[in-house]
Amino acid sequence: MSILHNIYLALFIAFSMFWGVLWPLILGFALSGIVQAVISHKTLAKTLGCDDTKCLTFATLFGIASSSCSYAAVALARAIFQKGASFTSAIVFELASTNLVIELGIILFVLMGWQFAAAEWVGGIIMVVIIALIFRFTLTKKLIRAARNKAAKGALGKMEGHAAMDMSVLKKGSFAQRLFSSDGFTAVSNYFVMDWASIWVDLFLGFLIAGALAAWVPHSVLQAFFFKNNPTLAFIEGPLVGPLVAIISFVCSVGNVPLAAVLWQGGISFGGVVSFIFADLIVLPILDIYRKYYGWKVMLYILGTFYITMALAGYIIELLFSALHIIPTNRSIAVVMQGIQWNYTSWLNIIFLVIAVILVIRFIKTGGIPMLGMMEKTEHEMTHH
């Protein structure tokens, strides 16, 4: 009975967290679909062919607009690199498209508070600056040449099909005219469903792992591990350990936010939470994709530079927010044990579930089902079919 109770408790916590953030997830992916529906991927490579401030600014803005899951972001970054974008611009685009996106900010705001959403956005910009500086002083032409030669061979990776799909509305007209056209409605529904399809596994795992961690690991163990009672050691350890926990957790994109919430409850530092969320691009499956795309040397270079960047960003964010006295002191996450209650969250969930159903119906009626089968096809498969 004790085992069954523990399993029930873990599932209940996982579902409570999911129910608490369902409407912001739907809202975030819907807004992301709207942005992607009117911005074409075809202009990316032409605009991002250099490493100067202008190119990196555009890479950041395009990344925010693209709003991809981690796997799709990595695949799309490689695709624009193949087509002529600089390696630095492609990597900055990749960072922005997973760490500066609408849905991530909304779910952080609702689940953990505005301070974490602000930290994610400010920290994302800081990461772009740090990685650009590190690349400028350490990225060699030999390494870029090796990456481009390897990428040109069409190495296989996850989500090639999803990254290759550009479903934006290309007809002329204003933003509103394109968005509210029949094609605009279809494009939004396509991006909405495809983004959910690409991320559901990570979301599912994220909530399950978070539920199990919250239910089965005593807070005292986590607090001891994260030096909760020693602020100095906690500050030093957090941003160094956060990315390491992310690497071995296998959960990326917005799926790691529930786990971040549990880590925060357990005593990890503010900077540690931020660096953990940033590290969705160096989880083990994605490191293997880097190896396939660019080779061992470039994969290790990305791992090292990303780890340094994410840890430094965590330290900077904690120092900055501490100086501004805006680091939250309350470590409880309200939605963890709530379940379904008839409050504003449940009503908003119902409203946004209706919106989600409308978009799914549009996706099905306009022939979107075959695209789901193409999502994880490789570039090689798509070329020969």
Long-range contacts (C-beta under 8 A, 24 or more apart in sequence): 6-215, 6-216, 9-211, 9-215, 10-208, 10-211, 10-212, 10-214, 10-215, 10-216, 11-208, 11-211, 12-211, 12-337, 12-339, 13-210, 13-211, 13-214, 13-215, 13-336, 13-337, 14-207, 14-208, 14-210, 14-211, 14-212, 14-258, 15-207, 15-211, 15-339, 16-335, 16-336, 16-337, 16-338, 16-339, 17-111, 17-207, 17-210, 17-211, 17-258, 17-261, 17-333, 17-335, 17-336, 18-203, 18-207, 18-258, 19-335, 19-338, 19-339, 19-340, 19-345, 19-346, 19-349, 20-110, 20-111, 20-334, 20-335, 20-338, 20-345, 21-107, 21-110, 21-111, 21-257, 21-258, 21-335, 22-349, 22-352, 22-353, 23-345, 23-348, 23-349, 23-351, 23-352, 24-103, 24-106, 24-107, 24-109, 24-110, 25-103, 25-106, 25-107, 25-203, 25-254, 26-352, 26-353, 26-355, 26-356, 27-103, 27-106, 27-352, 28-101, 28-102, 28-103, 28-104, 28-105, 28-106, 28-107, 28-254, 29-103, 29-192, 29-195, 29-196, 30-188, 30-192, 30-352, 30-355, 30-356, 30-359, 31-102, 31-103, 32-67, 32-101, 32-102, 32-103, 32-191, 32-192, 32-195, 33-187, 33-188, 33-189, 33-190, 33-191, 33-192, 33-195, 33-359, 34-179, 34-188, 35-65, 35-67, 35-102, 36-65, 36-66, 36-67, 36-167, 36-168, 36-187, 36-191, 37-167, 37-168, 37-169, 37-178, 37-179, 37-184, 37-187, 37-188, 37-191, 38-168, 38-169, 38-175, 38-178, 38-179, 38-184, 38-187, 39-65, 39-66, 39-168, 40-166, 40-168, 40-170, 41-66, 41-76, 41-80, 41-166, 41-168, 42-166, 44-80, 44-83, 44-85, 44-93, 45-80, 45-83, 45-84, 45-85, 46-84, 48-80, 48-85, 48-86, 48-89, 48-90, 48-93, 49-84, 49-85, 49-86, 49-89, 50-86, 50-89, 51-86, 51-88, 51-89, 51-132, 51-135, 51-136, 55-86, 55-89, 56-88, 56-89, 56-92, 56-128, 56-132, 58-89, 59-85, 59-89, 59-90, 59-92, 59-93, 59-96, 60-92, 60-93, 60-96, 60-100, 60-125, 60-128, 61-96, 62-93, 62-96, 62-97, 63-92, 63-93, 63-94, 63-95, 63-96, 63-97, 63-98, 63-100, 64-96, 64-97, 64-100, 64-101, 66-93, 66-97, 67-97, 67-101, 67-102, 67-103, 67-195, 68-97, 68-98, 68-101, 68-162, 68-163, 68-195, 68-198, 69-98, 69-159, 69-162, 69-195, 69-198, 69-199, 69-202, 69-252, 69-253, 70-98, 70-202, 70-252, 70-253, 70-280, 70-281, 70-283, 70-286, 71-157, 71-158, 71-159, 71-162, 71-198, 71-252, 71-285, 71-286, 71-289, 72-159, 72-162, 72-163, 72-198, 73-97, 73-98, 73-163, 73-281, 74-157, 74-159, 74-281, 74-286, 74-289, 74-290, 74-293, 75-157, 75-158, 75-159, 75-160, 75-162, 75-163, 75-164, 75-289, 76-163, 78-151, 78-157, 78-163, 78-293, 78-294, 79-163, 79-164, 79-379, 81-147, 81-148, 81-151, 82-148, 82-151, 82-152, 87-135, 87-139, 87-144, 87-147, 87-148, 88-131, 88-132, 88-135, 88-136, 88-139, 91-131, 91-135, 91-302, 92-128, 92-131, 92-132, 94-281, 95-124, 95-127, 95-128, 95-131, 95-281, 96-124, 96-128, 98-252, 98-253, 98-280, 98-281, 99-123, 99-124, 99-127, 99-277, 99-278, 99-280, 100-124, 100-125, 103-254, 104-253, 104-254, 104-257, 104-277, 107-254, 107-257, 108-257, 108-277, 111-257, 111-258, 111-261, 111-333, 111-335, 112-257, 112-260, 112-261, 112-264, 112-273, 112-333, 113-328, 115-270, 115-321, 115-326, 115-327, 115-328, 116-260, 116-273, 116-274, 116-328, 118-326, 119-270, 119-274, 119-317, 119-321, 120-274, 120-277, 122-317, 122-320, 123-274, 123-278, 123-313, 123-314, 123-316, 123-317, 124-278, 126-312, 126-313, 126-316, 126-317, 127-278, 127-309, 127-310, 127-313, 130-308, 130-309, 130-312, 130-313, 131-305, 131-306, 131-309, 134-305, 134-308, 134-309, 135-305, 138-305, 139-301, 143-297, 143-298, 143-301, 146-294, 146-295, 146-297, 146-298, 147-293, 147-294, 147-295, 147-298, 150-293, 150-294, 150-295, 150-298, 151-293, 151-294, 154-378, 154-379, 154-380, 155-292, 155-293, 156-292, 156-378, 156-379, 156-380, 157-289, 157-292, 157-293, 157-378, 158-285, 158-289, 158-376, 159-198, 159-375, 159-376, 160-376, 160-377, 160-378, 160-379, 160-382, 161-374, 161-375, 161-376, 161-377, 161-378, 161-381, 161-382, 162-194, 162-198, 162-374, 162-375, 162-376, 164-379, 164-382, 165-194, 165-371, 165-374, 167-191, 167-194, 185-362, 186-362, 186-363, 186-366, 188-359, 189-359, 189-360, 189-362, 189-363, 189-366, 189-368, 190-363, 190-366, 190-368, 190-371, 192-356, 192-359, 192-360, 192-363, 193-359, 193-360, 193-363, 193-368, 193-372, 194-368, 194-371, 194-372, 194-375, 197-372, 197-375, 198-375, 199-253, 199-254, 199-255, 201-255, 202-251, 202-252, 202-253, 202-254, 202-255, 202-256, 203-254, 203-255, 204-255, 205-250, 205-251, 205-255, 206-251, 206-254, 206-255, 206-256, 206-257, 206-258, 206-259, 207-255, 207-258, 209-249, 209-251, 209-258, 209-259, 210-258, 210-259, 210-261, 210-262, 211-258, 213-259, 213-262, 213-266, 214-262, 214-265, 214-336, 217-266, 219-265, 219-266, 219-267, 222-263, 222-265, 222-266, 222-267, 222-268, 223-266, 223-267, 225-266, 225-267, 226-263, 226-266, 226-267, 226-268, 226-269, 226-272, 227-267, 228-266, 228-267, 234-267, 234-268, 234-269, 234-272, 235-269, 235-271, 235-315, 235-318, 237-269, 237-272, 238-268, 238-269, 238-270, 238-271, 238-272, 238-273, 238-275, 238-314, 238-318, 239-269, 239-271, 239-272, 239-274, 239-275, 239-310, 239-311, 239-312, 239-313, 239-314, 239-315, 239-318, 240-275, 240-311, 241-268, 241-272, 242-268, 242-271, 242-272, 242-273, 242-274, 242-275, 242-276, 242-278, 242-279, 242-310, 242-311, 242-314, 243-275, 243-276, 243-278, 243-279, 243-282, 243-306, 243-307, 243-310, 243-311, 245-276, 246-276, 246-277, 246-279, 246-280, 246-282, 246-283, 247-279, 247-282, 247-283, 247-284, 247-287, 248-284, 249-283, 250-283, 250-284, 250-285, 251-280, 251-283, 252-280, 252-281, 252-283, 252-285, 252-286, 253-280, 256-280, 261-333, 261-336, 262-333, 264-331, 264-333, 265-331, 265-332, 265-333, 265-336, 267-331, 269-318, 270-317, 270-318, 270-321, 270-322, 270-327, 270-328, 271-314, 271-315, 271-317, 271-318, 271-319, 272-314, 274-313, 274-314, 274-317, 274-318, 275-310, 275-311, 275-313, 275-314, 278-309, 278-310, 278-313, 278-314, 279-306, 279-307, 279-310, 281-306, 282-306, 282-307, 282-310
